[in-house]
Amino acid sequence: MANPSSLKTRVSTKGQVVLPKAIRDKRGFGPGAELIVEERPEGVLLRPAPKAAVTRVEDVFGLLGPVDRIVSIEEMNEGVLEEARRRWLRKTRDSD
C-alpha cells in the first residue's frame, strides 16, 4: 500500500472527489459516511461527522407541549383508513 499521505485524486466536473481506498479503509469511511468539510489556510480538512446521540423517551417527553385531547387506538385506525380511502378515490379518479 502506498503512503496514504502522498496519494492523489482529482475533482470531477460535478465537484466530486474520490478518496483513495487506502485512506477510506484506514479511516473507516464506508459508503454513506458523513464527513465534515473544513476550509483551512493550508487546504481542506475532511473529518467524520459526529454520530447522532441516542435519544431516550425521557429526554424528549413533553417537548411538543400540552395535549388537547387523547386519541384512542380506534380513532387512530379510523383516521388511517379514512386517509387510505381518500387516496384510493383520488387515484381512481385520476386514472380515468
OpenMM code with the backbone's topology and positions (N, CA, C; nanometers):
from openmm import Vec3, app, unit

residues = "MET ALA ASN PRO SER SER LEU LYS THR ARG VAL SER THR LYS GLY GLN VAL VAL LEU PRO LYS ALA ILE ARG ASP LYS ARG GLY PHE GLY PRO GLY ALA GLU LEU ILE VAL GLU GLU ARG PRO GLU GLY VAL LEU LEU ARG PRO ALA PRO LYS ALA ALA VAL THR ARG VAL GLU ASP VAL PHE GLY LEU LEU GLY PRO VAL ASP ARG ILE VAL SER ILE GLU GLU MET ASN GLU GLY VAL LEU GLU GLU ALA ARG ARG ARG TRP LEU ARG LYS THR ARG ASP SER ASP".split()
positions = [
    Vec3(0.0842, -0.1178, 0.0000),
    Vec3(0.0000, 0.0000, 0.0000),
    Vec3(0.0887, 0.1241, 0.0000),
    Vec3(0.0475, 0.2220, -0.0794),
    Vec3(0.1223, 0.3474, -0.0854),
    Vec3(0.1048, 0.4235, 0.0452),
    Vec3(0.1951, 0.5164, 0.0689),
    Vec3(0.1850, 0.6010, 0.1865),
    Vec3(0.0584, 0.6865, 0.1724),
    Vec3(-0.0431, 0.6697, 0.2606),
    Vec3(-0.1687, 0.7429, 0.2456),
    Vec3(-0.1534, 0.8949, 0.2390),
    Vec3(-0.0479, 0.9492, 0.2953),
    Vec3(-0.0327, 1.0946, 0.2927),
    Vec3(0.0144, 1.1448, 0.1565),
    Vec3(0.0563, 1.0555, 0.0661),
    Vec3(0.1076, 1.1004, -0.0629),
    Vec3(0.0172, 1.0614, -0.1802),
    Vec3(-0.1014, 1.0077, -0.1532),
    Vec3(-0.1925, 0.9669, -0.2597),
    Vec3(-0.2584, 1.0885, -0.3241),
    Vec3(-0.2937, 1.0754, -0.4540),
    Vec3(-0.3568, 1.1857, -0.5261),
    Vec3(-0.4964, 1.1460, -0.5702),
    Vec3(-0.5785, 1.2465, -0.5939),
    Vec3(-0.7116, 1.2271, -0.6504),
    Vec3(-0.7438, 1.3506, -0.7329),
    Vec3(-0.8566, 1.3483, -0.8017),
    Vec3(-0.8980, 1.4622, -0.8849),
    Vec3(-1.0387, 1.5041, -0.8475),
    Vec3(-1.0713, 1.6283, -0.8794),
    Vec3(-1.2069, 1.6788, -0.8629),
    Vec3(-1.2782, 1.6574, -0.9964),
    Vec3(-1.3959, 1.5950, -0.9925),
    Vec3(-1.4714, 1.5686, -1.1150),
    Vec3(-1.5410, 1.6963, -1.1619),
    Vec3(-1.6012, 1.6895, -1.2800),
    Vec3(-1.6759, 1.8047, -1.3320),
    Vec3(-1.7957, 1.8378, -1.2439),
    Vec3(-1.8402, 1.7428, -1.1626),
    Vec3(-1.9515, 1.7649, -1.0699),
    Vec3(-1.9020, 1.8092, -0.9321),
    Vec3(-1.7728, 1.8300, -0.9173),
    Vec3(-1.7175, 1.8722, -0.7889),
    Vec3(-1.6968, 1.7579, -0.6918),
    Vec3(-1.7024, 1.6349, -0.7407),
    Vec3(-1.6851, 1.5186, -0.6540),
    Vec3(-1.5379, 1.4790, -0.6446),
    Vec3(-1.5022, 1.4297, -0.5270),
    Vec3(-1.3663, 1.3832, -0.5031),
    Vec3(-1.3746, 1.2393, -0.4537),
    Vec3(-1.2968, 1.1514, -0.5135),
    Vec3(-1.2912, 1.0121, -0.4688),
    Vec3(-1.1736, 0.9993, -0.3738),
    Vec3(-1.2029, 0.9539, -0.2530),
    Vec3(-1.0944, 0.9295, -0.1577),
    Vec3(-1.0298, 0.7962, -0.1910),
    Vec3(-0.8991, 0.7905, -0.1978),
    Vec3(-0.8324, 0.6634, -0.2268),
    Vec3(-0.8725, 0.5558, -0.1259),
    Vec3(-0.8828, 0.4323, -0.1750),
    Vec3(-0.9270, 0.3203, -0.0927),
    Vec3(-0.8420, 0.3034, 0.0326),
    Vec3(-0.7129, 0.3236, 0.0207),
    Vec3(-0.6248, 0.3074, 0.1369),
    Vec3(-0.6661, 0.4028, 0.2497),
    Vec3(-0.7034, 0.5242, 0.2143),
    Vec3(-0.7441, 0.6218, 0.3163),
    Vec3(-0.8823, 0.5863, 0.3704),
    Vec3(-0.9770, 0.5497, 0.2807),
    Vec3(-1.1107, 0.5104, 0.3268),
    Vec3(-1.1014, 0.3941, 0.4239),
    Vec3(-1.0191, 0.2953, 0.3897),
    Vec3(-1.0035, 0.1786, 0.4777),
    Vec3(-0.9406, 0.2173, 0.6106),
    Vec3(-0.8351, 0.2957, 0.6057),
    Vec3(-0.7647, 0.3352, 0.7286),
    Vec3(-0.8556, 0.4153, 0.8215),
    Vec3(-0.9379, 0.5032, 0.7642),
    Vec3(-1.0246, 0.5906, 0.8443),
    Vec3(-1.1622, 0.5316, 0.8726),
    Vec3(-1.1930, 0.4189, 0.8085),
    Vec3(-1.3237, 0.3559, 0.8299),
    Vec3(-1.4371, 0.4311, 0.7620),
    Vec3(-1.4087, 0.4986, 0.6512),
    Vec3(-1.5113, 0.5716, 0.5768),
    Vec3(-1.5777, 0.4762, 0.4790),
    Vec3(-1.6903, 0.4213, 0.5177),
    Vec3(-1.7649, 0.3314, 0.4310),
    Vec3(-1.8645, 0.4089, 0.3471),
    Vec3(-1.9390, 0.3381, 0.2611),
    Vec3(-2.0404, 0.4035, 0.1787),
    Vec3(-2.1397, 0.4796, 0.2660),
    Vec3(-2.1703, 0.6006, 0.2262),
    Vec3(-2.2659, 0.6820, 0.3009),
    Vec3(-2.2074, 0.7530, 0.4221),
    Vec3(-2.0784, 0.7396, 0.4443),
    Vec3(-2.0169, 0.8066, 0.5597),
    Vec3(-2.0358, 0.9572, 0.5473),
    Vec3(-2.0738, 1.0202, 0.6556),
    Vec3(-2.0894, 1.1653, 0.6564),
    Vec3(-1.9612, 1.2288, 0.7078),
    Vec3(-1.9143, 1.3284, 0.6336),
    Vec3(-1.7894, 1.3953, 0.6685),
    Vec3(-1.8130, 1.5441, 0.6849),
    Vec3(-1.7399, 1.6045, 0.7739),
    Vec3(-1.7377, 1.7496, 0.7907),
    Vec3(-1.6253, 1.8016, 0.7007),
    Vec3(-1.6536, 1.9060, 0.6249),
    Vec3(-1.5533, 1.9667, 0.5368),
    Vec3(-1.5167, 2.1016, 0.5970),
    Vec3(-1.3912, 2.1182, 0.6301),
    Vec3(-1.3431, 2.2437, 0.6878),
    Vec3(-1.2380, 2.3047, 0.5968),
    Vec3(-1.2553, 2.4323, 0.5671),
    Vec3(-1.1528, 2.5027, 0.4903),
    Vec3(-1.0484, 2.5535, 0.5886),
    Vec3(-0.9234, 2.5250, 0.5608),
    Vec3(-0.8111, 2.5658, 0.6446),
    Vec3(-0.7137, 2.6450, 0.5591),
    Vec3(-0.6283, 2.7261, 0.6181),
    Vec3(-0.5312, 2.8020, 0.5390),
    Vec3(-0.4436, 2.7119, 0.4523),
    Vec3(-0.4112, 2.5934, 0.5024),
    Vec3(-0.3218, 2.5041, 0.4276),
    Vec3(-0.3953, 2.4100, 0.3330),
    Vec3(-0.5295, 2.4124, 0.3340),
    Vec3(-0.6054, 2.3248, 0.2448),
    Vec3(-0.7428, 2.2938, 0.3006),
    Vec3(-0.7929, 2.1771, 0.2688),
    Vec3(-0.9256, 2.1337, 0.3125),
    Vec3(-0.9097, 2.0123, 0.4027),
    Vec3(-0.9825, 2.0125, 0.5122),
    Vec3(-0.9776, 1.9022, 0.6075),
    Vec3(-1.1112, 1.8279, 0.6025),
    Vec3(-1.1055, 1.6960, 0.5884),
    Vec3(-1.2235, 1.6108, 0.5985),
    Vec3(-1.2136, 1.5343, 0.7287),
    Vec3(-1.3229, 1.5351, 0.8040),
    Vec3(-1.3240, 1.4556, 0.9263),
    Vec3(-1.4627, 1.3964, 0.9451),
    Vec3(-1.4725, 1.2859, 1.0171),
    Vec3(-1.6034, 1.2217, 1.0339),
    Vec3(-1.7006, 1.3140, 1.1064),
    Vec3(-1.8249, 1.3148, 1.0589),
    Vec3(-1.9297, 1.3906, 1.1278),
    Vec3(-1.9647, 1.3162, 1.2563),
    Vec3(-1.9956, 1.3893, 1.3613),
    Vec3(-2.0314, 1.3210, 1.4860),
    Vec3(-2.1590, 1.2394, 1.4674),
    Vec3(-2.1635, 1.1263, 1.5305),
    Vec3(-2.2821, 1.0411, 1.5265),
    Vec3(-2.3913, 1.1078, 1.6087),
    Vec3(-2.5159, 1.0900, 1.5643),
    Vec3(-2.6290, 1.1437, 1.6394),
    Vec3(-2.6373, 1.0713, 1.7728),
    Vec3(-2.6593, 1.1481, 1.8764),
    Vec3(-2.6685, 1.0890, 2.0095),
    Vec3(-2.7964, 1.0059, 2.0199),
    Vec3(-2.7883, 0.8995, 2.0955),
    Vec3(-2.9064, 0.8174, 2.1207),
    Vec3(-3.0023, 0.8991, 2.2054),
    Vec3(-3.1281, 0.9020, 2.1636),
    Vec3(-3.2287, 0.9804, 2.2353),
    Vec3(-3.3170, 0.8874, 2.3170),
    Vec3(-3.3388, 0.9256, 2.4402),
    Vec3(-3.4278, 0.8488, 2.5267),
    Vec3(-3.5627, 0.9188, 2.5330),
    Vec3(-3.6698, 0.8431, 2.5487),
    Vec3(-3.8037, 0.8999, 2.5581),
    Vec3(-3.8092, 1.0039, 2.6699),
    Vec3(-3.7447, 0.9742, 2.7793),
    Vec3(-3.7474, 1.0668, 2.8935),
    Vec3(-3.6893, 1.2036, 2.8582),
    Vec3(-3.5948, 1.2060, 2.7612),
    Vec3(-3.5301, 1.3313, 2.7245),
    Vec3(-3.6189, 1.4207, 2.6396),
    Vec3(-3.7155, 1.3627, 2.5684),
    Vec3(-3.7974, 1.4423, 2.4768),
    Vec3(-3.9448, 1.4476, 2.5162),
    Vec3(-3.9826, 1.3725, 2.6161),
    Vec3(-4.1219, 1.3692, 2.6578),
    Vec3(-4.1705, 1.5093, 2.6945),
    Vec3(-4.2804, 1.5492, 2.6377),
    Vec3(-4.3392, 1.6787, 2.6691),
    Vec3(-4.2879, 1.7944, 2.5860),
    Vec3(-4.1961, 1.7715, 2.4928),
    Vec3(-4.1416, 1.8810, 2.4133),
    Vec3(-4.2435, 1.9421, 2.3179),
    Vec3(-4.3469, 1.8686, 2.2825),
    Vec3(-4.4469, 1.9207, 2.1899),
    Vec3(-4.5546, 2.0021, 2.2602),
    Vec3(-4.5447, 2.0143, 2.3884),
    Vec3(-4.6415, 2.0946, 2.4619),
    Vec3(-4.7595, 2.0112, 2.5086),
    Vec3(-4.8593, 2.0795, 2.5655),
    Vec3(-4.9737, 2.0067, 2.6208),
    Vec3(-5.0587, 1.9441, 2.5094),
    Vec3(-5.1231, 1.8346, 2.5436),
    Vec3(-5.2111, 1.7643, 2.4508),
    Vec3(-5.3534, 1.8074, 2.4788),
    Vec3(-5.4248, 1.8497, 2.3724),
    Vec3(-5.5633, 1.8953, 2.3907),
    Vec3(-5.6563, 1.7808, 2.4281),
    Vec3(-5.6371, 1.6681, 2.3590),
    Vec3(-5.7187, 1.5515, 2.3931),
    Vec3(-5.6424, 1.4262, 2.3552),
    Vec3(-5.6757, 1.3183, 2.4177),
    Vec3(-5.6103, 1.1906, 2.3901),
    Vec3(-5.6934, 1.1158, 2.2869),
    Vec3(-5.6278, 1.0644, 2.1852),
    Vec3(-5.6954, 0.9920, 2.0779),
    Vec3(-5.6793, 0.8435, 2.1032),
    Vec3(-5.7885, 0.7704, 2.0896),
    Vec3(-5.7840, 0.6257, 2.1123),
    Vec3(-5.7246, 0.5550, 1.9909),
    Vec3(-5.6849, 0.4314, 2.0112),
    Vec3(-5.6322, 0.3488, 1.9022),
    Vec3(-5.7382, 0.3348, 1.7935),
    Vec3(-5.8628, 0.3183, 1.8322),
    Vec3(-5.9715, 0.3044, 1.7350),
    Vec3(-5.9828, 0.4298, 1.6483),
    Vec3(-5.9710, 0.5481, 1.7117),
    Vec3(-5.9764, 0.6732, 1.6359),
    Vec3(-5.8570, 0.6861, 1.5409),
    Vec3(-5.7407, 0.6430, 1.5873),
    Vec3(-5.6232, 0.6460, 1.5005),
    Vec3(-5.6420, 0.5526, 1.3812),
    Vec3(-5.6886, 0.4312, 1.4073),
    Vec3(-5.7126, 0.3354, 1.2986),
    Vec3(-5.8136, 0.3909, 1.1987),
    Vec3(-5.9210, 0.4508, 1.2468),
    Vec3(-6.0216, 0.5090, 1.1579),
    Vec3(-5.9621, 0.6223, 1.0752),
    Vec3(-5.8772, 0.7030, 1.1357),
    Vec3(-5.8110, 0.8103, 1.0615),
    Vec3(-5.7216, 0.7574, 0.9507),
    Vec3(-5.6493, 0.6498, 0.9785),
    Vec3(-5.5625, 0.5886, 0.8775),
    Vec3(-5.6479, 0.5314, 0.7643),
    Vec3(-5.7578, 0.4614, 0.7991),
    Vec3(-5.8469, 0.4055, 0.6966),
    Vec3(-5.9105, 0.5150, 0.6117),
    Vec3(-5.9519, 0.6221, 0.6738),
    Vec3(-6.0133, 0.7334, 0.6004),
    Vec3(-5.9140, 0.7948, 0.5011),
    Vec3(-5.7899, 0.8115, 0.5429),
    Vec3(-5.6881, 0.8648, 0.4527),
    Vec3(-5.6609, 0.7671, 0.3387),
    Vec3(-5.6589, 0.6372, 0.3671),
    Vec3(-5.6390, 0.5366, 0.2623),
    Vec3(-5.7543, 0.5422, 0.1623),
    Vec3(-5.8775, 0.5562, 0.2125),
    Vec3(-5.9937, 0.5695, 0.1229),
    Vec3(-5.9817, 0.6938, 0.0355),
    Vec3(-5.9431, 0.8050, 0.0962),
    Vec3(-5.9303, 0.9307, 0.0224),
    Vec3(-5.8263, 0.9187, -0.0890),
    Vec3(-5.7132, 0.8575, -0.0577),
    Vec3(-5.6081, 0.8408, -0.1591),
    Vec3(-5.6509, 0.7448, -0.2697),
    Vec3(-5.7203, 0.6365, -0.2317),
    Vec3(-5.7663, 0.5405, -0.3312),
    Vec3(-5.8654, 0.6069, -0.4264),
    Vec3(-5.9612, 0.6842, -0.3711),
    Vec3(-6.0590, 0.7536, -0.4554),
    Vec3(-5.9909, 0.8536, -0.5477),
    Vec3(-5.8924, 0.9275, -0.4969),
    Vec3(-5.8214, 1.0238, -0.5789),
    Vec3(-5.7460, 0.9518, -0.6914),
    Vec3(-5.6833, 0.8390, -0.6572),
    Vec3(-5.6072, 0.7640, -0.7577),
    Vec3(-5.6994, 0.7098, -0.8656),
    Vec3(-5.8150, 0.6552, -0.8269),
    Vec3(-5.9071, 0.6013, -0.9274),
    Vec3(-5.9652, 0.7128, -1.0132),
    Vec3(-5.9905, 0.8300, -0.9552),
    Vec3(-6.0402, 0.9458, -1.0330),
    Vec3(-5.9349, 0.9940, -1.1317),
    Vec3(-5.8087, 0.9987, -1.0864),
    Vec3(-5.7003, 1.0485, -1.1707),
    Vec3(-5.6704, 0.9538, -1.2861),
    Vec3(-5.6977, 0.8246, -1.2686),
    Vec3(-5.6652, 0.7286, -1.3750),
    Vec3(-5.7733, 0.7223, -1.4822),
    Vec3(-5.8877, 0.7861, -1.4599),
    Vec3(-5.9968, 0.7874, -1.5609),
    Vec3(-5.9681, 0.8827, -1.6740),
] * unit.nanometer
topology = app.Topology()
chain = topology.addChain("A")
for resn in residues:
    res = topology.addResidue(resn, chain)
    for name in ("N", "CA", "C"):
        topology.addAtom(name, app.Element.getBySymbol(name[0]), res)
